[in-house]
């Protein structure tokens, strides 16, 4: 395993245990078995490391799925694609929430984190933007009603996924989380497309 991979593994464990706000690069480097100087040879700062953890270490297909959505526009089963996005989003938000939540309790840290993400063209808004772009392409392809608002549809779907992930942490881990994700994704997408289907045919 490369040095970078070991640092990412350690960062995921430390951030998931203590939250982003209470995780330090010194602690992460120590957990990986390296010095901070070695860590900074591979990552600019903690935000850079956190972004890499989200993209490369969370057990979710969301980043890869979003990057390939443009190729799916006008092809395949629209509902199935959106259900896949919803399931991946729920898994992503469920795992990311314990890491990211602590940042919102510290305004100064949140401001610096927000600025660092903006500099990289990253942040939570990129997920909604990618899905909205896909839905806009589907609208142009005639698979959504001309009056459909892709940005609102994306926010509705992802907002419900985030709420489910947020609330799931209160009762604790669930053994049947994947089954719940499948059921909720199916119901969410069915409701969403019912309101956005073209008048002459169902949105599939």
Secondary structure as UniProt FT lines:
FT   HELIX           3..18
FT   TURN            21..22
FT   HELIX           25..32
FT   HELIX           36..42
FT   HELIX           46..56
FT   HELIX           62..67
FT   HELIX           69..72
FT   TURN            73..74
FT   HELIX           78..100
FT   HELIX           101..105
FT   HELIX           107..119
FT   TURN            120..121
FT   HELIX           125..140
FT   TURN            141..142
FT   TURN            146..147
FT   HELIX           150..171
FT   TURN            175..176
FT   HELIX           177..196
FT   TURN            199..200
//
